[in-house]
Amino acid sequence: MAQSVFLSYARESASDAATKLYDALGGPEVLAFCDISDIEAGECLPESLSNVLLNSTVVVVFADSTYFTRWYCLRELRMALGPFEAALRDPIGKAGAGCASPYSAPPPADGSKTGA
């Protein structure tokens, strides 16, 4: 059965907060997952951890300065975002051609063209 909530955190800085959230969510009774094993540099993420992450409905990231210095945290984050990678590269997508980009300025109110 898939875990519905995966907690991704750097053990050195966010272990207490992750454990508190895990407990508040009801732990394994509500299918939360909080990894407590140590992963050493050069080790692969355990396949079981990868499977739980990829099958989770929600991923909670405790993103602090330590999180972004740990390879295993970055790997978890990349895995969590992987299914959305194409959308992140092209937020409009081919289906959105001709639509206003959320990253562009709105057209002038008077209807005039801008630019050259």
VMD Tcl script that builds the backbone (N, CA, C; Angstrom):
set m [mol new atoms 348]
animate dup $m
set s [atomselect $m all]
$s set {name element resname resid chain x y z} {
  {N N MET 1 A 0.844 -1.181 0.000}
  {CA C MET 1 A 0.000 0.000 0.000}
  {C C MET 1 A 0.884 1.238 0.000}
  {N N ALA 2 A 0.524 2.231 -0.789}
  {CA C ALA 2 A 1.326 3.445 -0.924}
  {C C ALA 2 A 1.216 4.329 0.319}
  {N N GLN 3 A 2.323 4.933 0.666}
  {CA C GLN 3 A 2.315 5.924 1.735}
  {C C GLN 3 A 1.724 7.199 1.147}
  {N N SER 4 A 0.856 7.868 1.854}
  {CA C SER 4 A 0.251 9.066 1.295}
  {C C SER 4 A 1.080 10.321 1.549}
  {N N VAL 5 A 1.893 10.337 2.599}
  {CA C VAL 5 A 2.719 11.510 2.922}
  {C C VAL 5 A 4.160 11.052 3.126}
  {N N PHE 6 A 5.081 11.665 2.390}
  {CA C PHE 6 A 6.505 11.369 2.511}
  {C C PHE 6 A 7.186 12.600 3.083}
  {N N LEU 7 A 7.949 12.441 4.144}
  {CA C LEU 7 A 8.655 13.558 4.769}
  {C C LEU 7 A 10.122 13.515 4.352}
  {N N SER 8 A 10.574 14.563 3.696}
  {CA C SER 8 A 11.953 14.664 3.238}
  {C C SER 8 A 12.641 15.747 4.056}
  {N N TYR 9 A 13.725 15.376 4.716}
  {CA C TYR 9 A 14.381 16.328 5.619}
  {C C TYR 9 A 15.837 15.952 5.822}
  {N N ALA 10 A 16.634 16.940 6.240}
  {CA C ALA 10 A 18.021 16.693 6.638}
  {C C ALA 10 A 18.006 16.344 8.119}
  {N N ARG 11 A 18.463 15.170 8.425}
  {CA C ARG 11 A 18.405 14.668 9.794}
  {C C ARG 11 A 19.115 15.599 10.777}
  {N N GLU 12 A 20.216 16.215 10.331}
  {CA C GLU 12 A 21.009 17.056 11.225}
  {C C GLU 12 A 20.257 18.294 11.700}
  {N N SER 13 A 19.350 18.806 10.869}
  {CA C SER 13 A 18.716 20.072 11.213}
  {C C SER 13 A 17.211 20.000 11.422}
  {N N ALA 14 A 16.549 18.996 10.883}
  {CA C ALA 14 A 15.086 18.998 10.925}
  {C C ALA 14 A 14.477 17.713 11.479}
  {N N SER 15 A 15.262 16.899 12.128}
  {CA C SER 15 A 14.762 15.621 12.641}
  {C C SER 15 A 13.619 15.808 13.629}
  {N N ASP 16 A 13.767 16.753 14.545}
  {CA C ASP 16 A 12.715 16.981 15.545}
  {C C ASP 16 A 11.413 17.430 14.891}
  {N N ALA 17 A 11.510 18.373 13.970}
  {CA C ALA 17 A 10.312 18.883 13.292}
  {C C ALA 17 A 9.657 17.791 12.458}
  {N N ALA 18 A 10.452 16.989 11.755}
  {CA C ALA 18 A 9.902 15.913 10.929}
  {C C ALA 18 A 9.216 14.859 11.799}
  {N N THR 19 A 9.827 14.525 12.920}
  {CA C THR 19 A 9.240 13.538 13.828}
  {C C THR 19 A 7.931 14.047 14.416}
  {N N LYS 20 A 7.893 15.332 14.768}
  {CA C LYS 20 A 6.655 15.912 15.313}
  {C C LYS 20 A 5.537 15.886 14.280}
  {N N LEU 21 A 5.849 16.225 13.038}
  {CA C LEU 21 A 4.827 16.189 11.997}
  {C C LEU 21 A 4.377 14.754 11.738}
  {N N TYR 22 A 5.313 13.843 11.688}
  {CA C TYR 22 A 5.004 12.427 11.497}
  {C C TYR 22 A 4.023 11.946 12.570}
  {N N ASP 23 A 4.322 12.277 13.813}
  {CA C ASP 23 A 3.441 11.891 14.930}
  {C C ASP 23 A 2.086 12.588 14.829}
  {N N ALA 24 A 2.088 13.870 14.468}
  {CA C ALA 24 A 0.834 14.620 14.355}
  {C C ALA 24 A -0.052 14.066 13.237}
  {N N LEU 25 A 0.573 13.544 12.190}
  {CA C LEU 25 A -0.180 12.954 11.089}
  {C C LEU 25 A -0.707 11.559 11.431}
  {N N GLY 26 A -0.246 11.015 12.525}
  {CA C GLY 26 A -0.707 9.689 12.928}
  {C C GLY 26 A 0.253 8.576 12.569}
  {N N GLY 27 A 1.455 8.941 12.103}
  {CA C GLY 27 A 2.463 7.935 11.785}
  {C C GLY 27 A 1.966 6.938 10.752}
  {N N PRO 28 A 2.337 5.688 10.921}
  {CA C PRO 28 A 1.978 4.679 9.917}
  {C C PRO 28 A 0.475 4.414 9.832}
  {N N GLU 29 A -0.272 4.786 10.862}
  {CA C GLU 29 A -1.721 4.560 10.825}
  {C C GLU 29 A -2.388 5.359 9.715}
  {N N VAL 30 A -1.831 6.523 9.353}
  {CA C VAL 30 A -2.377 7.292 8.236}
  {C C VAL 30 A -1.411 7.295 7.060}
  {N N LEU 31 A -0.570 6.309 7.035}
  {CA C LEU 31 A 0.335 6.093 5.913}
  {C C LEU 31 A 1.343 7.203 5.693}
  {N N ALA 32 A 1.834 7.791 6.765}
  {CA C ALA 32 A 2.926 8.756 6.650}
  {C C ALA 32 A 4.234 7.978 6.656}
  {N N PHE 33 A 5.258 8.516 6.000}
  {CA C PHE 33 A 6.555 7.858 5.958}
  {C C PHE 33 A 7.625 8.852 6.341}
  {N N CYS 34 A 8.435 8.477 7.303}
  {CA C CYS 34 A 9.536 9.304 7.781}
  {C C CYS 34 A 10.743 8.390 7.916}
  {N N ASP 35 A 11.707 8.528 7.027}
  {CA C ASP 35 A 12.888 7.669 7.039}
  {C C ASP 35 A 13.787 8.032 8.209}
  {N N ILE 36 A 14.197 7.040 8.945}
  {CA C ILE 36 A 15.070 7.297 10.094}
  {C C ILE 36 A 16.424 6.607 9.952}
  {N N SER 37 A 16.685 6.004 8.787}
  {CA C SER 37 A 17.974 5.339 8.603}
  {C C SER 37 A 19.008 6.341 8.104}
  {N N ASP 38 A 20.242 6.126 8.473}
  {CA C ASP 38 A 21.322 6.992 8.019}
  {C C ASP 38 A 21.803 6.524 6.656}
  {N N ILE 39 A 21.948 7.457 5.736}
  {CA C ILE 39 A 22.464 7.151 4.408}
  {C C ILE 39 A 23.808 7.853 4.303}
  {N N GLU 40 A 24.834 7.079 4.097}
  {CA C GLU 40 A 26.189 7.619 4.029}
  {C C GLU 40 A 26.495 8.122 2.623}
  {N N ALA 41 A 27.465 9.033 2.536}
  {CA C ALA 41 A 27.899 9.536 1.234}
  {C C ALA 41 A 28.355 8.367 0.380}
  {N N GLY 42 A 27.959 8.364 -0.859}
  {CA C GLY 42 A 28.350 7.297 -1.776}
  {C C GLY 42 A 27.375 6.131 -1.822}
  {N N GLU 43 A 26.478 6.038 -0.853}
  {CA C GLU 43 A 25.475 4.981 -0.856}
  {C C GLU 43 A 24.332 5.376 -1.780}
  {N N CYS 44 A 23.641 4.384 -2.277}
  {CA C CYS 44 A 22.441 4.634 -3.069}
  {C C CYS 44 A 21.266 4.785 -2.117}
  {N N LEU 45 A 20.264 5.526 -2.573}
  {CA C LEU 45 A 19.024 5.564 -1.797}
  {C C LEU 45 A 18.437 4.160 -1.840}
  {N N PRO 46 A 17.999 3.639 -0.721}
  {CA C PRO 46 A 17.390 2.313 -0.733}
  {C C PRO 46 A 16.195 2.279 -1.687}
  {N N GLU 47 A 16.053 1.175 -2.421}
  {CA C GLU 47 A 14.965 1.060 -3.385}
  {C C GLU 47 A 13.603 1.208 -2.710}
  {N N SER 48 A 13.487 0.685 -1.495}
  {CA C SER 48 A 12.207 0.793 -0.788}
  {C C SER 48 A 11.860 2.256 -0.519}
  {N N LEU 49 A 12.861 3.067 -0.176}
  {CA C LEU 49 A 12.631 4.488 0.063}
  {C C LEU 49 A 12.219 5.183 -1.229}
  {N N SER 50 A 12.874 4.859 -2.323}
  {CA C SER 50 A 12.525 5.436 -3.623}
  {C C SER 50 A 11.105 5.077 -4.014}
  {N N ASN 51 A 10.718 3.828 -3.808}
  {CA C ASN 51 A 9.360 3.397 -4.155}
  {C C ASN 51 A 8.310 4.137 -3.340}
  {N N VAL 52 A 8.558 4.291 -2.044}
  {CA C VAL 52 A 7.612 5.006 -1.188}
  {C C VAL 52 A 7.486 6.456 -1.654}
  {N N LEU 53 A 8.605 7.085 -1.939}
  {CA C LEU 53 A 8.594 8.479 -2.393}
  {C C LEU 53 A 7.809 8.634 -3.690}
  {N N LEU 54 A 8.090 7.792 -4.655}
  {CA C LEU 54 A 7.436 7.913 -5.961}
  {C C LEU 54 A 5.949 7.588 -5.922}
  {N N ASN 55 A 5.525 6.822 -4.930}
  {CA C ASN 55 A 4.110 6.455 -4.824}
  {C C ASN 55 A 3.338 7.311 -3.830}
  {N N SER 56 A 3.986 8.310 -3.247}
  {CA C SER 56 A 3.323 9.179 -2.277}
  {C C SER 56 A 2.414 10.176 -2.976}
  {N N THR 57 A 1.369 10.556 -2.289}
  {CA C THR 57 A 0.448 11.573 -2.789}
  {C C THR 57 A 0.966 12.969 -2.457}
  {N N VAL 58 A 1.575 13.102 -1.277}
  {CA C VAL 58 A 2.086 14.387 -0.788}
  {C C VAL 58 A 3.529 14.194 -0.339}
  {N N VAL 59 A 4.389 15.141 -0.706}
  {CA C VAL 59 A 5.769 15.143 -0.228}
  {C C VAL 59 A 5.974 16.446 0.530}
  {N N VAL 60 A 6.365 16.335 1.791}
  {CA C VAL 60 A 6.654 17.510 2.609}
  {C C VAL 60 A 8.167 17.640 2.688}
  {N N VAL 61 A 8.672 18.790 2.267}
  {CA C VAL 61 A 10.111 19.045 2.270}
  {C C VAL 61 A 10.428 20.054 3.362}
  {N N PHE 62 A 11.300 19.682 4.274}
  {CA C PHE 62 A 11.786 20.594 5.302}
  {C C PHE 62 A 13.017 21.285 4.709}
  {N N ALA 63 A 12.778 22.321 3.917}
  {CA C ALA 63 A 13.821 22.971 3.126}
  {C C ALA 63 A 14.524 24.046 3.942}
  {N N ASP 64 A 15.610 23.671 4.567}
  {CA C ASP 64 A 16.438 24.640 5.279}
  {C C ASP 64 A 17.821 24.647 4.628}
  {N N SER 65 A 18.719 25.449 5.137}
  {CA C SER 65 A 20.037 25.549 4.503}
  {C C SER 65 A 20.789 24.222 4.516}
  {N N THR 66 A 20.596 23.409 5.519}
  {CA C THR 66 A 21.261 22.109 5.572}
  {C C THR 66 A 20.690 21.170 4.525}
  {N N TYR 67 A 19.384 21.216 4.314}
  {CA C TYR 67 A 18.717 20.335 3.359}
  {C C TYR 67 A 19.399 20.398 1.995}
  {N N PHE 68 A 19.718 21.611 1.543}
  {CA C PHE 68 A 20.271 21.790 0.208}
  {C C PHE 68 A 21.759 21.454 0.117}
  {N N THR 69 A 22.364 21.014 1.208}
  {CA C THR 69 A 23.759 20.566 1.174}
  {C C THR 69 A 23.878 19.054 1.269}
  {N N ARG 70 A 22.779 18.352 1.381}
  {CA C ARG 70 A 22.785 16.888 1.524}
  {C C ARG 70 A 22.353 16.236 0.214}
  {N N TRP 71 A 23.221 15.405 -0.333}
  {CA C TRP 71 A 22.933 14.790 -1.634}
  {C C TRP 71 A 21.654 13.971 -1.608}
  {N N TYR 72 A 21.411 13.278 -0.506}
  {CA C TYR 72 A 20.223 12.422 -0.458}
  {C C TYR 72 A 18.945 13.264 -0.403}
  {N N CYS 73 A 18.995 14.432 0.222}
  {CA C CYS 73 A 17.835 15.332 0.223}
  {C C CYS 73 A 17.577 15.851 -1.185}
  {N N LEU 74 A 18.627 16.254 -1.859}
  {CA C LEU 74 A 18.479 16.753 -3.223}
  {C C LEU 74 A 17.961 15.652 -4.141}
  {N N ARG 75 A 18.411 14.434 -3.908}
  {CA C ARG 75 A 17.928 13.298 -4.712}
  {C C ARG 75 A 16.441 13.068 -4.469}
  {N N GLU 76 A 16.027 13.123 -3.212}
  {CA C GLU 76 A 14.604 12.965 -2.897}
  {C C GLU 76 A 13.780 14.075 -3.548}
  {N N LEU 77 A 14.265 15.308 -3.464}
  {CA C LEU 77 A 13.557 16.436 -4.057}
  {C C LEU 77 A 13.442 16.272 -5.573}
  {N N ARG 78 A 14.531 15.884 -6.187}
  {CA C ARG 78 A 14.511 15.680 -7.644}
  {C C ARG 78 A 13.542 14.557 -8.028}
  {N N MET 79 A 13.537 13.486 -7.250}
  {CA C MET 79 A 12.609 12.383 -7.523}
  {C C MET 79 A 11.163 12.844 -7.358}
  {N N ALA 80 A 10.905 13.640 -6.339}
  {CA C ALA 80 A 9.545 14.124 -6.092}
  {C C ALA 80 A 9.074 15.032 -7.222}
  {N N LEU 81 A 9.975 15.842 -7.757}
  {CA C LEU 81 A 9.619 16.774 -8.822}
  {C C LEU 81 A 9.694 16.146 -10.207}
  {N N GLY 82 A 10.322 14.993 -10.325}
  {CA C GLY 82 A 10.530 14.331 -11.608}
  {C C GLY 82 A 9.300 14.243 -12.485}
  {N N PRO 83 A 8.167 13.783 -11.964}
  {CA C PRO 83 A 6.982 13.679 -12.814}
  {C C PRO 83 A 6.502 15.034 -13.355}
  {N N PHE 84 A 6.944 16.122 -12.764}
  {CA C PHE 84 A 6.499 17.450 -13.165}
  {C C PHE 84 A 7.581 18.212 -13.935}
  {N N GLU 85 A 8.671 17.537 -14.260}
  {CA C GLU 85 A 9.827 18.190 -14.864}
  {C C GLU 85 A 9.486 18.893 -16.178}
  {N N ALA 86 A 8.713 18.255 -17.040}
  {CA C ALA 86 A 8.357 18.878 -18.316}
  {C C ALA 86 A 7.566 20.159 -18.085}
  {N N ALA 87 A 6.646 20.139 -17.146}
  {CA C ALA 87 A 5.853 21.330 -16.855}
  {C C ALA 87 A 6.719 22.437 -16.270}
  {N N LEU 88 A 7.726 22.074 -15.510}
  {CA C LEU 88 A 8.611 23.080 -14.929}
  {C C LEU 88 A 9.496 23.718 -15.994}
  {N N ARG 89 A 9.882 22.951 -17.018}
  {CA C ARG 89 A 10.703 23.500 -18.104}
  {C C ARG 89 A 9.897 24.445 -18.981}
  {N N ASP 90 A 8.628 24.120 -19.222}
  {CA C ASP 90 A 7.780 24.905 -20.106}
  {C C ASP 90 A 6.424 25.085 -19.441}
  {N N PRO 91 A 6.277 26.088 -18.587}
  {CA C PRO 91 A 5.043 26.225 -17.820}
  {C C PRO 91 A 3.807 26.457 -18.674}
  {N N ILE 92 A 3.981 26.934 -19.891}
  {CA C ILE 92 A 2.836 27.166 -20.763}
  {C C ILE 92 A 2.511 25.903 -21.543}
  {N N GLY 93 A 3.527 25.240 -22.074}
  {CA C GLY 93 A 3.324 24.024 -22.845}
  {C C GLY 93 A 2.740 24.330 -24.215}
  {N N LYS 94 A 2.796 23.351 -25.085}
  {CA C LYS 94 A 2.281 23.534 -26.442}
  {C C LYS 94 A 0.794 23.823 -26.427}
  {N N ALA 95 A 0.073 23.219 -25.501}
  {CA C ALA 95 A -1.369 23.446 -25.427}
  {C C ALA 95 A -1.672 24.881 -25.017}
  {N N GLY 96 A -0.713 25.553 -24.396}
  {CA C GLY 96 A -0.944 26.918 -23.943}
  {C C GLY 96 A -0.457 27.971 -24.919}
  {N N ALA 97 A -0.061 27.551 -26.156}
  {CA C ALA 97 A 0.422 28.511 -27.140}
  {C C ALA 97 A -0.643 29.580 -27.367}
  {N N GLY 98 A -0.225 30.828 -27.357}
  {CA C GLY 98 A -1.155 31.919 -27.554}
  {C C GLY 98 A -1.748 32.439 -26.252}
  {N N CYS 99 A -1.524 31.722 -25.169}
  {CA C CYS 99 A -2.026 32.171 -23.867}
  {C C CYS 99 A -0.970 33.053 -23.226}
  {N N ALA 100 A -1.402 33.927 -22.374}
  {CA C ALA 100 A -0.460 34.788 -21.655}
  {C C ALA 100 A 0.347 33.945 -20.686}
  {N N SER 101 A 1.627 34.177 -20.630}
  {CA C SER 101 A 2.492 33.492 -19.693}
  {C C SER 101 A 2.345 34.120 -18.318}
  {N N PRO 102 A 2.340 33.311 -17.278}
  {CA C PRO 102 A 2.284 33.900 -15.943}
  {C C PRO 102 A 3.555 34.660 -15.603}
  {N N TYR 103 A 4.600 34.524 -16.465}
  {CA C TYR 103 A 5.870 35.180 -16.211}
  {C C TYR 103 A 6.051 36.425 -17.071}
  {N N SER 104 A 5.076 36.758 -17.918}
  {CA C SER 104 A 5.221 37.934 -18.775}
  {C C SER 104 A 4.331 39.056 -18.270}
  {N N ALA 105 A 4.666 40.258 -18.676}
  {CA C ALA 105 A 3.876 41.414 -18.268}
  {C C ALA 105 A 2.542 41.400 -19.008}
  {N N PRO 106 A 1.490 41.885 -18.380}
  {CA C PRO 106 A 0.197 41.944 -19.064}
  {C C PRO 106 A 0.252 42.961 -20.197}
  {N N PRO 107 A -0.617 42.813 -21.206}
  {CA C PRO 107 A -0.624 43.784 -22.305}
  {C C PRO 107 A -1.051 45.148 -21.789}
  {N N PRO 108 A -0.651 46.213 -22.489}
  {CA C PRO 108 A -1.062 47.561 -22.069}
  {C C PRO 108 A -2.580 47.682 -22.080}
  {N N ALA 109 A -3.120 48.435 -21.159}
  {CA C ALA 109 A -4.558 48.603 -21.029}
  {C C ALA 109 A -5.186 49.284 -22.243}
  {N N ASP 110 A -4.389 50.114 -22.958}
  {CA C ASP 110 A -4.937 50.831 -24.110}
  {C C ASP 110 A -4.920 49.989 -25.387}
  {N N GLY 111 A -4.439 48.738 -25.322}
  {CA C GLY 111 A -4.431 47.851 -26.462}
  {C C GLY 111 A -3.278 48.056 -27.418}
  {N N SER 112 A -2.390 49.018 -27.145}
  {CA C SER 112 A -1.255 49.259 -28.041}
  {C C SER 112 A -0.228 48.137 -27.905}
  {N N LYS 113 A 0.558 47.978 -28.950}
  {CA C LYS 113 A 1.606 46.958 -28.926}
  {C C LYS 113 A 2.824 47.552 -28.215}
  {N N THR 114 A 3.576 46.672 -27.563}
  {CA C THR 114 A 4.815 47.104 -26.922}
  {C C THR 114 A 5.988 46.548 -27.690}
  {N N GLY 115 A 7.156 47.032 -27.411}
  {CA C GLY 115 A 8.361 46.495 -28.058}
  {C C GLY 115 A 8.832 47.422 -29.155}
  {N N ALA 116 A 9.546 46.830 -30.148}
  {CA C ALA 116 A 10.168 47.605 -31.217}
  {C C ALA 116 A 9.166 48.188 -32.074}
}
mol reanalyze $m
mol bondsrecalc $m
mol representation Tube
mol addrep $m
